[in-house]
C-alpha cells in the first residue's frame, strides 16, 4: 500500500518555477539587442543637434575642425550672430506665431472632435469624411487661394497673415476624435444628470481627463508651426520677421558663416526644448496610454 505522504502527492504537479535555461537566455539577448538598437537610433538622432552646439561653441577659426569636443570654448559665434540678426525679436515673433497657431488649432480641434464624438446627427459621416479629405489635400493646392484671401484682407507682411489660414488642423481633429471616442460615456451621462450643460461638461469633465492627450497634441502642433518656413516666406517679405527667415541672413555671396549660423539655430531650438521639459510628464503619459489602449 501507499503511505499517506505518497497518496497526498498523487495527482499533483509541481508549482511552475521561473523560466531557466536557453529560453530565458534568449529573452535576455533579445532585450539587450532591442535596447542596443534603440540606443543606436537615439545617438543617430541626437548627434546632429550635438554637432550643431559643438560648432557653435568653437572659435570661428576652428569651425571646420572634426573634433567631437569644442576646445578651447568660445562664445564668439553667439556674439557674431547677435550682430547679424535681431535674435530676441525674431524669437518673440516666432513664439507668437507658433503659440497662437497651436492654441487655435487645439481649440478648433477640441470643439470639432467633441461634437463628432458626443452627438449623433444627420450627415455626421459626411462631415468626418470632409475633415479627412482636407487632410489629404496637399498644401500646394490651397496655397494660391489662401494667398489671394490674405491679399484681399490686407494681411500681407503681417504675422496675422501667417496665423489666420493655419488656425485649423484636420490631423488634430482626427487625433482628438479617437481619444474622445474611447472616453467613458458614463461620465458624460452623469454630468448631464447633474444638470451641467454641454459647454460646462466639456471644460469640467472632458478637458481635465484629456490633459495628457491635449499636452502631447499641443506640443506636436507647436513644433509644426515653429518649423514652418514656406508659408511665412510667402507672406512675410522680410528677413526680420521670424527666426526661420532670419537665418537666411547668414547666407551671402561671399559664403556662409557656419559658426554664427549654428549659434542662431541652437538658440532657435531652446524654446521648443523648454516647452517639452514643461510638458514632458503629460506627453509621456499620453503616449503610454495610447500604447496601452
FIVO-649376 format. One record per residue: x, y, z of N, C-alpha, C in turn. Coordinates in steps of 0.02 Angstrom, whole numbers, padded with zeros to 5 digits, always signed. Layout:
# FIVO-649376
XYZXYZXYZ
...
This chain:
# FIVO-649376
+00042-00060+00000+00000+00000+00000+00044+00062+00000
+00013+00115-00022+00049+00179-00023+00040+00213+00044
+00093+00241+00066+00089+00280+00128+00051+00344+00116
+00030+00375+00170-00010+00437+00163+00027+00493+00128
+00093+00504+00141+00126+00557+00103+00127+00544+00029
+00135+00479+00009+00136+00462-00061+00068+00472-00093
+00015+00455-00055-00052+00466-00081-00066+00540-00091
-00041+00580-00045-00054+00652-00050-00021+00683-00110
+00036+00653-00131+00071+00683-00188+00044+00660-00255
+00002+00606-00254-00025+00582-00317-00075+00634-00347
-00072+00642-00412-00119+00687-00446-00101+00760-00440
-00045+00776-00409-00024+00846-00403+00036+00856-00449
+00045+00918-00469+00101+00936-00512+00143+00988-00476
+00207+00988-00487+00248+01038-00454+00231+01108-00477
+00239+01158-00432+00224+01228-00448+00272+01253-00502
+00245+01289-00550+00288+01313-00604+00340+01361-00576
+00401+01350-00596+00456+01393-00575+00471+01442-00630
+00514+01490-00614+00535+01539-00664+00571+01505-00721
+00567+01536-00780+00598+01507-00839+00673+01507-00831
+00703+01451-00847+00776+01445-00843+00800+01414-00908
+00865+01414-00916+00895+01381-00973+00895+01424-01035
+00897+01392-01093+00904+01428-01157+00849+01478-01170
+00786+01462-01150+00731+01509-01163+00740+01576-01129
+00761+01574-01066+00771+01637-01029+00831+01675-01057
+00883+01640-01076+00941+01673-01105+00923+01706-01171
+00881+01672-01211+00859+01702-01274+00819+01766-01264
+00775+01766-01212+00736+01827-01198+00783+01884-01179
+00833+01869-01138+00880+01922-01118+00919+01948-01177
+00940+01903-01222+00977+01926-01280+00934+01970-01325
+00870+01951-01333+00826+01993-01374+00815+02061-01342
+00809+02063-01275+00801+02127-01240+00863+02170-01248
+00922+02139-01241+00984+02177-01249+00990+02202-01321
+00973+02160-01369+00976+02182-01438+00928+02239-01454
+00868+02236-01426+00819+02290-01437+00843+02355-01407
+00869+02352-01345+00894+02413-01313+00955+02440-01350
+00997+02396-01375+01056+02419-01412+01034+02454-01477
+00984+02427-01511+00958+02458-01572+00928+02526-01557
+00889+02531-01502+00861+02595-01483+00915+02645-01465
+00968+02622-01433+01024+02667-01415+01058+02694-01478
+01068+02650-01528+01099+02672-01590+01055+02724-01626
+00990+02710-01628+00944+02758-01660+00943+02824-01622
+00943+02820-01555+00943+02882-01515+01005+02923-01527
+01063+02890-01530+01126+02927-01543+01125+02958-01612
+01099+02920-01662+01096+02946-01730+01050+03008-01734
+00996+03008-01695+00950+03066-01696+00979+03125-01658
+01015+03112-01604+01041+03166-01562+01106+03195-01587
+01144+03158-01627+01210+03181-01647+01209+03246-01688
+01162+03255-01736+01161+03320-01772+01150+03379-01726
+01108+03370-01675+01097+03425-01627+01160+03438-01587
+01192+03384-01565+01255+03391-01528+01307+03427-01571
+01313+03407-01634+01363+03438-01678+01347+03512-01690
+01283+03530-01692+01264+03600-01700+01291+03642-01642
+01282+03618-01581+01306+03656-01524+01382+03653-01518
+01412+03597-01538+01485+03594-01539+01514+03646-01586
+01485+03652-01645+01508+03701-01693+01497+03772-01668
+01442+03783-01633+01427+03850-01607+01476+03872-01554
+01503+03825-01516+01549+03842-01462+01623+03837-01483
+01636+03827-01547+01705+03830-01571+01724+03903-01585
+01788+03914-01589+01812+03978-01615+01798+03981-01690
+01781+04039-01717+01767+04043-01788+01822+04014-01832
+01884+04018-01810+01939+03991-01849+01941+03915-01847
+01906+03884-01799+01906+03811-01792+01840+03780-01815
+01801+03817-01854+01733+03794-01871+01734+03729-01911
+01787+03717-01949+01792+03657-01990+01830+03600-01955
+01842+03608-01892+01876+03556-01854+01830+03495-01848
+01860+03435-01848+01822+03373-01842+01822+03345-01772
+01848+03383-01724+01850+03361-01655+01779+03358-01627
+01764+03305-01588+01699+03298-01557+01689+03343-01497
+01743+03371-01472+01740+03415-01413+01765+03484-01433
+01725+03536-01424+01747+03603-01442+01796+03631-01390
+01858+03632-01409+01909+03660-01362+01962+03697-01402
+01978+03758-01381+01950+03794-01323+01880+03821-01337
+01841+03826-01284+01773+03851-01291+01772+03925-01309
+01723+03944-01348+01717+04014-01368+01644+04031-01379
+01624+04091-01361+01556+04115-01373+01556+04170-01426
+01610+04173-01464+01615+04223-01516+01560+04214-01569
+01540+04152-01581+01488+04139-01631+01422+04170-01611
+01406+04167-01546+01343+04196-01523+01345+04272-01528
+01403+04300-01515+01410+04373-01522+01403+04394-01595
+01433+04355-01640+01427+04371-01711+01355+04364-01735
+01320+04312-01711+01250+04302-01731+01206+04359-01706
+01219+04383-01646+01179+04438-01619+01190+04503-01658
+01249+04511-01687+01262+04571-01727+01232+04566-01796
+01224+04507-01822+01197+04499-01890+01121+04503-01891
+01086+04473-01844+01013+04473-01842+00989+04489-01771
+00928+04514-01767+00898+04530-01702+00864+04467-01674
+00903+04426-01641+00879+04361-01618+00821+04367-01569
+00823+04409-01517+00766+04413-01471+00700+04430-01506
+00703+04478-01552+00641+04498-01587+00616+04442-01632
+00661+04408-01666+00641+04353-01710+00611+04296-01670
+00642+04279-01613+00616+04226-01571+00547+04244-01542
+00538+04307-01523+00473+04328-01497+00419+04323-01550
+00434+04345-01611+00385+04340-01666+00369+04268-01682
+00421+04226-01684+00409+04155-01699+00369+04122-01643
+00384+04140-01581+00347+04113-01525+00274+04133-01528
+00261+04195-01549+00192+04219-01556+00155+04180-01610
+00187+04172-01668+00155+04136-01723+00142+04064-01704
+00193+04030-01677+00185+03959-01660+00136+03949-01603
+00139+03992-01553+00094+03985-01495+00021+03997-01514
+00007+04052-01549-00062+04067-01568-00089+04014-01616
-00047+03993-01663-00068+03941-01711-00084+03876-01675
-00041+03854-01630-00052+03791-01594-00114+03795-01550
-00124+03851-01515-00183+03859-01473-00246+03860-01515
-00245+03896-01571-00304+03898-01614-00321+03829-01642
-00270+03793-01666-00283+03725-01691-00308+03679-01637
-00281+03686-01577-00302+03642-01522-00374+03656-01503
-00394+03719-01500-00463+03736-01481-00513+03714-01534
-00499+03729-01597-00546+03708-01650-00550+03633-01655
-00494+03599-01645-00495+03525-01646-00535+03498-01588
-00528+03528-01529-00565+03506-01471-00640+03513-01481
-00662+03570-01506-00733+03582-01517-00760+03533-01570
-00724+03526-01625-00749+03482-01679-00749+03409-01657
-00696+03386-01624-00693+03317-01602-00746+03302-01548
-00759+03351-01505-00810+03343-01454-00879+03335-01485
-00893+03375-01536-00957+03370-01570-00964+03303-01608
-00910+03282-01641-00913+03220-01680-00918+03158-01635
-00888+03162-01575-00886+03104-01532-00948+03099-01486
-00977+03155-01467-01032+03153-01418-01100+03145-01451
-01112+03183-01504-01180+03183-01533-01184+03142-01597
-01242+03117-01609-01258+03083-01671-01307+03126-01710
-01288+03146-01769-01331+03191-01808-01326+03171-01882
-01374+03194-01920-01377+03177-01990-01318+03211-02027
-01285+03172-02067-01228+03198-02104-01163+03196-02066
-01162+03161-02009-01101+03158-01969-01045+03123-02006
-01061+03068-02040-01009+03032-02077-00981+03076-02134
-01025+03115-02165-01001+03159-02219-00955+03213-02191
-00974+03241-02134-00932+03292-02103-00864+03264-02084
-00864+03203-02059-00800+03172-02041-00757+03159-02103
-00787+03136-02156-00750+03125-02218-00723+03190-02247
-00759+03245-02237-00734+03309-02260-00671+03329-02222
-00670+03316-02157-00610+03329-02118-00552+03287-02145
-00565+03224-02157-00513+03180-02183-00490+03204-02252
-00538+03226-02292-00521+03250-02359-00476+03311-02358
-00489+03358-02313-00446+03417-02309-00376+03399-02287
-00369+03346-02248-00303+03324-02227-00264+03296-02287
-00299+03263-02333-00266+03232-02390-00249+03281-02446
-00277+03341-02444-00263+03391-02496-00193+03421-02484
-00148+03419-02532-00081+03448-02523-00083+03523-02512
-00034+03548-02477-00031+03620-02464-00025+03660-02528
+00010+03633-02578+00019+03670-02640-00047+03684-02675
-00099+03644-02661-00164+03655-02693-00200+03715-02662
-00195+03722-02596-00229+03776-02561-00186+03838-02552
-00124+03835-02573-00078+03891-02562-00101+03955-02598
-00117+03949-02662-00136+04008-02701-00202+04037-02676
-00256+03997-02665-00317+04027-02637-00306+04061-02570
-00267+04030-02526-00253+04062-02461-00215+04127-02470
-00168+04128-02516-00130+04189-02528-00175+04244-02555
-00222+04226-02600-00268+04276-02627-00312+04305-02572
-00335+04263-02526-00376+04287-02471-00336+04333-02426
-00274+04316-02411-00232+04358-02369-00221+04426-02401
-00211+04427-02467-00202+04490-02503-00265+04533-02498
-00324+04502-02507-00386+04540-02504-00399+04570-02435
-00378+04534-02383-00387+04560-02315-00331+04607-02294
-00283+04618-02336-00229+04664-02320-00182+04640-02265
-00171+04575-02262-00129+04547-02210-00060+04526-02234
-00042+04547-02294+00025+04532-02320+00077+04567-02276
+00131+04531-02262+00187+04556-02222+00166+04570-02150
+00119+04530-02125+00099+04534-02055+00099+04464-02025
+00108+04461-01960+00106+04396-01926+00036+04365-01929
-00015+04408-01930-00084+04382-01935-00094+04345-02001
-00061+04368-02054-00068+04333-02118-00039+04263-02116
+00010+04252-02073+00038+04185-02066-00007+04142-02022
-00038+04172-01972-00076+04135-01922-00145+04114-01946
-00182+04161-01975-00254+04151-01989-00268+04088-02030
-00233+04076-02087-00251+04016-02126-00233+03950-02092
-00196+03953-02037-00173+03892-02004-00206+03882-01936
-00264+03912-01925-00297+03905-01860-00336+03841-01853
-00340+03801-01905-00373+03736-01901-00325+03682-01925
-00334+03622-01899-00291+03566-01918-00334+03503-01920
-00339+03472-01980-00378+03411-01986-00346+03354-01947
-00280+03352-01945-00246+03299-01908-00263+03303-01834
-00265+03363-01807-00282+03372-01736-00353+03348-01722
-00399+03362-01768-00469+03339-01759-00472+03263-01758
-00437+03232-01804-00439+03158-01808-00409+03127-01745
-00353+03155-01721-00321+03126-01662-00365+03134-01599
-00393+03193-01590-00436+03204-01531-00501+03164-01536
-00526+03156-01596-00587+03116-01603-00575+03045-01580
-00518+03017-01595-00503+02949-01573-00500+02945-01498
-00471+02995-01465-00469+02995-01392-00538+03003-01362
-00579+03046-01392-00646+03058-01364-00693+02999-01376
-00682+02961-01428-00724+02903-01441-00714+02850-01386
-00655+02847-01357-00642+02799-01303-00656+02830-01234
-00681+02891-01233-00696+02924-01170-00759+02891-01139
-00759+02876-01075-00816+02842-01044-00880+02884-01050
-00930+02858-01083-00993+02895-01091-01031+02900-01025
-01014+02857-00978-01047+02861-00912-01033+02928-00879
-00971+02953-00888-00954+03018-00858-00995+03074-00890
-01004+03070-00956-01044+03121-00990-01117+03117-00968
-01143+03057-00962-01213+03050-00940-01221+03072-00867
-01171+03058-00825-01175+03081-00756-01174+03156-00752
-01133+03188-00793-01131+03261-00794-01197+03290-00819
-01229+03257-00868-01293+03280-00893-01347+03273-00840
-01346+03218-00803-01394+03208-00749-01383+03258-00693
-01320+03279-00686-01304+03329-00634-01327+03399-00653
-01352+03407-00714-01377+03471-00736-01327+03515-00771
-01270+03488-00789-01219+03528-00823-01235+03533-00898
-01221+03590-00925-01231+03600-00997-01174+03566-01035
-01182+03561-01100-01129+03530-01141-01065+03570-01137
-01070+03636-01134-01011+03679-01128-00976+03667-01061
-01014+03664-01007-00985+03651-00942-00955+03581-00937
-00988+03532-00968-00962+03464-00967-00895+03460-01004
-00889+03498-01058-00827+03497-01096-00769+03521-01053
-00778+03576-01017-00722+03608-00981-00711+03579-00911
-00762+03550-00881-00754+03524-00813-00746+03449-00809
-00765+03413-00863-00760+03340-00862-00713+03314-00916
-00722+03336-00978-00684+03309-01033-00612+03334-01032
-00603+03400-01031-00536+03428-01036-00490+03405-00979
-00512+03405-00916-00465+03381-00864-00443+03309-00874
-00485+03267-00903-00467+03197-00915-00427+03188-00979
-00424+03239-01020-00384+03236-01082-00322+03279-01078
-00301+03295-01018-00244+03341-01010-00181+03313-01043
-00168+03249-01034-00108+03219-01064-00112+03220-01140
-00168+03200-01168-00176+03200-01241-00172+03270-01270
-00203+03318-01237-00200+03387-01260-00129+03415-01257
-00092+03398-01205-00023+03421-01199+00020+03393-01255
+00014+03327-01268+00053+03296-01321+00035+03324-01389
-00029+03331-01402-00051+03359-01467-00030+03431-01473
-00037+03470-01420-00016+03540-01422+00059+03547-01437
+00099+03502-01408+00171+03503-01421+00185+03489-01494
+00152+03440-01523+00162+03424-01594+00141+03482-01639
+00084+03513-01623+00061+03570-01663+00108+03629-01657
+00135+03640-01597+00181+03696-01587+00245+03685-01627
+00272+03624-01625+00334+03610-01662+00322+03618-01738
+00264+03595-01762+00249+03602-01833+00245+03675-01853
+00212+03716-01813+00207+03787-01828+00275+03822-01821
+00314+03801-01772+00380+03832-01761+00426+03818-01820
+00423+03758-01849+00468+03740-01903+00443+03762-01972
+00384+03791-01976+00357+03811-02041+00401+03864-02073
+00416+03854-02137+00459+03901-02173+00427+03928-02237
+00396+03884-02276+00374+03905-02342+00319+03957-02339
+00267+03946-02298+00212+03993-02294+00234+04061-02265
+00272+04064-02210+00297+04130-02189+00340+04164-02241
+00379+04126-02281+00420+04157-02333+00377+04189-02387
+00316+04162-02399+00271+04191-02448+00238+04255-02422
+00219+04254-02358+00180+04309-02330+00224+04366-02304
+00278+04348-02271+00322+04398-02241+00378+04416-02289
+00378+04478-02312+00427+04498-02363+00489+04530-02331
+00514+04498-02281+00574+04523-02249+00606+04469-02207
+00671+04474-02195+00706+04425-02156+00703+04440-02081
+00673+04496-02062+00672+04516-01992+00603+04502-01961
+00572+04447-01980+00505+04432-01956+00506+04373-01909
+00526+04314-01933+00528+04253-01892+00598+04224-01898
+00615+04181-01851+00684+04156-01847+00701+04114-01908
+00652+04078-01938+00667+04037-01996+00690+04079-02055
+00660+04138-02063+00681+04183-02117+00744+04221-02096
+00751+04235-02032+00810+04271-02009+00874+04233-02020
+00871+04166-02019+00931+04126-02030+00959+04135-02101
+00918+04161-02146+00943+04174-02214+00997+04228-02213
+00999+04269-02161+01048+04322-02158+01120+04297-02153
+01129+04233-02138+01197+04206-02133+01221+04180-02201
+01178+04181-02251+01197+04159-02318+01211+04221-02360
+01269+04224-02389+01288+04282-02430+01330+04257-02489
+01338+04299-02540+01380+04278-02597+01452+04263-02577
+01475+04292-02522+01543+04279-02501+01551+04212-02466
+01495+04182-02446+01498+04118-02412+01448+04115-02355
+01455+04063-02315+01409+04051-02259+01449+04055-02194
+01424+04094-02147+01455+04099-02081+01428+04041-02039
+01460+03983-02043+01434+03923-02012+01432+03929-01936
+01482+03957-01906+01483+03961-01833+01426+04003-01806
+01414+04063-01837+01359+04105-01815+01292+04074-01832
+01288+04040-01889+01226+04007-01908+01208+03952-01858
+01257+03912-01838+01243+03859-01789+01224+03888-01721
+01254+03944-01703+01237+03977-01640+01164+04001-01641
+01144+04033-01696+01074+04057-01701+01026+03998-01704
+01043+03946-01740+01000+03888-01744+00993+03854-01676
+01048+03852-01638+01045+03824-01571+00999+03863-01525
+01002+03930-01530+00957+03971-01490+00884+03962-01511
+00873+03949-01577+00805+03939-01601+00775+03875-01575
+00816+03827-01555+00791+03763-01528+00772+03768-01454
+00798+03817-01419+00788+03819-01346+00715+03826-01325
+00674+03869-01357+00603+03872-01337+00567+03805-01343
+00581+03767-01395+00549+03701-01404+00572+03654-01349
+00637+03654-01334+00662+03612-01279+00630+03631-01213
+00623+03695-01200+00594+03718-01137+00521+03697-01132
+00484+03703-01187+00413+03682-01185+00407+03607-01173
+00452+03569-01203+00449+03496-01193+00465+03478-01120
+00512+03513-01090+00528+03499-01020+00468+03513-00975
+00431+03566-00990+00373+03584-00950+00318+03532-00958
+00308+03508-01020+00252+03462-01034+00274+03389-01037
+00335+03374-01017+00362+03307-01026+00319+03253-00993
+00298+03265-00932+00260+03215-00895+00194+03199-00931
+00159+03250-00954+00096+03240-00989+00107+03206-01056
+00160+03224-01091+00173+03195-01157+00188+03121-01151
+00231+03102-01105+00247+03032-01095+00185+02993-01074
+00144+03022-01031+00084+02989-01009+00035+02978-01067
+00031+03026-01112-00014+03019-01170+00009+02963-01215
+00073+02958-01229+00098+02905-01273+00092+02837-01240
+00102+02833-01175+00095+02769-01140+00022+02746-01142
-00024+02792-01130-00095+02773-01131-00117+02753-01201
-00093+02787-01251-00112+02769-01320-00085+02701-01338
-00027+02683-01311+00001+02617-01324-00034+02561-01287
-00063+02576-01229-00098+02525-01191-00170+02517-01210
-00198+02565-01247-00269+02563-01263-00284+02503-01308
